[in-house]
Amino acid sequence: MTDTIRSSANRRLAYKLLGLTGLMFGFGYALVPLYNVFCEVTGINGKTGELSAAQADAMQPDLSREVTVEFVTSVSAGLAWQFSAPAQKIVVHPGVVTAVEFEVVNNAGRDMVGQAIPSVAPSTAARYFSKTECFCFNRQPLVAGKVSKLPVRFIVDPKLPADVQTVTLGYTFFEALPDAPDTNQKRGSLPST
Amino acid sequence: MSTAAAHHDEHHAHHPSGITRWLTTTNHKDIGTMYLVFSLIMFFIGGAMAMIIRLELFQPGLQWVNPQFFNSMTTMHALVMIFGAVMPAWTGFANWLVPLMIGAPDMALPRLNNWSFWILPFAFTLLLSTLFMPGGAPAGGWTMYPPLVLQTGNAFPFLIFAVHFMGASSIAGAINIIATVFNMRAPGMTLMKLPLFVWTWIITAFLLIASIPVLAGAVTMLLTDKFFGTSFFSAAGGGDPVMFQHIFWFFGHPEVYILILPAFGIASAIIPTFARKPLFGYSSMVYASASIAFLSFIVWAHHMFTVGMPLAGELFFMYATVLIAVPTGVKVFNWVATMWQSSMTFETPMLFAIAFVVLFTIGGFSGLMLGITPVDFQYHDTYFVVAHFHYVLVTGAVYALIAGTYFWLPKWTGHMYSETLGKWHFWLSTISVNVLFFPQHFLGLAGMPRRIPDYAVQFADWNMVSSIGGFVFGLSQILFVVGIVKCARGGKQATSQVWEGAHGLEWTLSSPPPYHSFSTPPAAATIEGGMR
């Protein structure tokens, strides 16, 4: 093999390997939507389902079964909001729409916009826990010092696995940037500015 | 004829001297030496950080450093040792040895080779400069988990760009090594005749190309999350911090084999030499290395069993993890079978190689324990994990590097090293490293968490023992440097073969080899003669 043939072969192989490097860099980013799809299909990161009111009404109530729904509220570090659940826990029947009201107070001394992110535990229950109405669907503007009532209507699917007796619904409030779009249920999205 | 020869020599001798020689060199031996010296310096910088960690942990309570600085030390120690000491050291070994072992005149892409080394000093200047910044060096752990890492101060972009640079350097090195082995082998040097160090490096190079870009992507996402308003890992914007852990460990697990696979190659070179017997099961070693590399891509979630995974996921990652013990076991048994009924002598490289086999296996066993999901819930983030990965990285990767250094030092310098110093270095290191890391198993099982500057008093005794081991181990490494410097300056002239049982193309060259070697490929008979 002469030197020129060899060096052009080296260059070709190097470019191929560089291409592979580029592909793997892209693969790292491709993991983001893949992860999202995987989590939506399996519900394992606690993402809850959404249902229309009509779909919820069509469910057969199962009055023989009782499920405890616990509420957890938290605000992200640095957000001076007071956020409280209607009760520590309530007992519901699967297939029956339940309405509750959370409460939030803006103690920050300035007008702010918040966004609540829901999560359901255990992860196996997330698929069977749906909301027909939720304050977490939208950003919540809140005037300084004002109290706001935040309604949620949810339904537990009667197909919830029999070994699950307690479902925990958690909300965390984050400060939403005023000019940012509603980013809930999306991930990795670029700002629209 | 004589004019031609004279002209030839003149052409070869024409290279700049002084610092320009090192800045502009494209010679694989020069670049290999620079890599090795660089990694030795980083080994001592990272080691100094480890000394600070062990000093603070000598007693319960806060004595020497504040907790923020302590956390910086654990973070920086890991980054410096992994990306600054072990990875460049392996690339240095590859630069020196791969062309000599396959009968090539140089690396395939010599300019790229120069560039891939010279990125490193800049990368580590960026990283180490964070120690002097307001807000301090990164302290969120080398794994850079968000949201904690996003609280890093001014050091944050320096951390990210340093990781980018280190990654670029490793990828460039890997491309070069693959091109060298695929295109530059001497005629007759078929793939299944390659020395195992070359084989393990080829597999390592593919691991690097497949995994480092994923890390680059992950840290870029961190960067845009922090400064450009994306929310890959921010729950507020619909992202998920756990996703970072998945992406990071998709890189991170292959990374641990990047650190250890070349060590398997070194052990497979040294043990047959001093056992004066061919390596047992050459082809099974090749296939075992390839299987380990494949499995390394499907076990990442065992680093994060506790994040809340479905049972099926935990079972899959547990079984896949424990499966790695099979090819690794093949290797350990092959090394033991090579030594079985052989005529062994115990020169310093062999001592380190045997210690590598024994102590790496201990680290492998604690890895098996950690791989079992239900018990991992107890061991997770305790000192048991610290003990495990130091057994596989210090007495694994670093021991193989030391063994390889003593083994090829006479070839590189042309002088024999001091066997007395080498033996002192070995025994002091091997006793102290076990005093250092073995008690950390007990601490972990008793529940001591990792990455803490202070601890409950029931952990005091073993921490003190561990720290004493740490100080002795750290000081012992000065003997290593003394041995290397003495050997480089002079000593008994080494023969070409150096070791009685040594086989392979590099031992057919003089010690030290000429600046340009194998300008004409070695004859097929030489290749056959070098093989066993």
Chai-1 contact restraints between the chains, C-beta under 6 A:
chainA,res_idxA,chainB,res_idxB,connection_type,confidence,min_distance_angstrom,max_distance_angstrom,comment,restraint_id
A,A9,B,N183,contact,1.0,0.0,6.0,A-B,restraint_1
A,N10,B,A108,contact,1.0,0.0,6.0,A-B,restraint_2
A,N10,B,L109,contact,1.0,0.0,6.0,A-B,restraint_3
A,N10,B,A179,contact,1.0,0.0,6.0,A-B,restraint_4
A,N10,B,N183,contact,1.0,0.0,6.0,A-B,restraint_5
A,L13,B,A179,contact,1.0,0.0,6.0,A-B,restraint_6
A,A14,B,L109,contact,1.0,0.0,6.0,A-B,restraint_7
A,A14,B,I175,contact,1.0,0.0,6.0,A-B,restraint_8
A,A14,B,A179,contact,1.0,0.0,6.0,A-B,restraint_9
A,L17,B,I175,contact,1.0,0.0,6.0,A-B,restraint_10
A,L17,B,I209,contact,1.0,0.0,6.0,A-B,restraint_11
A,L20,B,I209,contact,1.0,0.0,6.0,A-B,restraint_12
A,T21,B,I171,contact,1.0,0.0,6.0,A-B,restraint_13
A,T21,B,I209,contact,1.0,0.0,6.0,A-B,restraint_14
A,T21,B,P213,contact,1.0,0.0,6.0,A-B,restraint_15
A,M24,B,A210,contact,1.0,0.0,6.0,A-B,restraint_16
A,M24,B,P213,contact,1.0,0.0,6.0,A-B,restraint_17
A,M24,B,V214,contact,1.0,0.0,6.0,A-B,restraint_18
A,F25,B,P213,contact,1.0,0.0,6.0,A-B,restraint_19
A,F25,B,A216,contact,1.0,0.0,6.0,A-B,restraint_20
A,F25,B,G217,contact,1.0,0.0,6.0,A-B,restraint_21
A,G28,B,V214,contact,1.0,0.0,6.0,A-B,restraint_22
A,G28,B,G217,contact,1.0,0.0,6.0,A-B,restraint_23
A,Y29,B,G217,contact,1.0,0.0,6.0,A-B,restraint_24
A,L31,B,I247,contact,1.0,0.0,6.0,A-B,restraint_25
A,Y35,B,M243,contact,1.0,0.0,6.0,A-B,restraint_26
A,I44,B,P310,contact,1.0,0.0,6.0,A-B,restraint_27
A,N45,B,D240,contact,1.0,0.0,6.0,A-B,restraint_28
A,I117,B,A235,contact,1.0,0.0,6.0,A-B,restraint_29
A,F174,B,A236,contact,1.0,0.0,6.0,A-B,restraint_30
A,T183,B,G237,contact,1.0,0.0,6.0,A-B,restraint_31
A,T183,B,G238,contact,1.0,0.0,6.0,A-B,restraint_32
A,N184,B,G238,contact,1.0,0.0,6.0,A-B,restraint_33
A,Q185,B,G238,contact,1.0,0.0,6.0,A-B,restraint_34
A,K186,B,G238,contact,1.0,0.0,6.0,A-B,restraint_35
A,R187,B,G238,contact,1.0,0.0,6.0,A-B,restraint_36
A,R187,B,G239,contact,1.0,0.0,6.0,A-B,restraint_37
A,G188,B,F232,contact,1.0,0.0,6.0,A-B,restraint_38
A,P191,B,G229,contact,1.0,0.0,6.0,A-B,restraint_39
